[in-house]
Amino acid sequence: MDEKSTRSSVAENILTQIDNETKLGDLKKIAKDIKKDHELAMELWSTEAFRPRLLAVLIMDKKLLTQDFLNRLDTDMQPHSFVERNNLMDWLMANQLMKSKKTITLMESWEKSSSALQRRIFWYYQARLRWTGQTPPDNTEDLLTAIEATIMQEEPEVQWAMNFTAGWIGVYDEQNRAHCIKIGEKTELYKGQVVSKGCTPDYLPEFITIEVNKRLK
């Protein structure tokens, strides 16, 4: 049987509202009207298309986000482009995984996951705790030790998140600022990176200096 013919009329109607130009804000408006509908989310996810999957993430039931379920989503993301699969996982973190203690505990367990996407989220979450101005957990020294030991062997998507974490530690933790800058000088990751006007380079000495200065104004 054709997959399309098995979709509900609700799913079909929603899919007519989404194309490759649909903005994230528009997806959020659609999700706000739907609220939570895990079955519908799975229908949209099954399309294998990027924007329907972003919408699916917004309406999933976070109570059903077990490790096994997240592993299946992770596997499903792999055929997407590098940028799309990172965006899907980051969207999942921001809109679902950070919303309950259970899924936060899962993210905190992913430092050594076999999945690069899950390792990325472990580090991205650690960075987010800091850039949002929250009091971070007492794991900064351990994080910096792990970054120094493994960042150069990591997958690009994980490497970026580890570097990002070191950047925000350097911005908010004056005691470790020089240490974070030295990590950047040693790795030379993103050195010479050209960024759009108003954006901050990822090279740690530049990133930390610029972001610290912003907060002094």
PyMOL commands that set and color helices and strands:
alter all, ss='L'
color gray80, all
select helices_A, chain A and resi 3-6+9-15+24-34+38-45+50-59+62-64+67-77+82-95+97-99+101-108+116-131+140-153+156-172+174-187+204-216
alter helices_A, ss='H'
color red, helices_A
deselect
rebuild
show_as cartoon
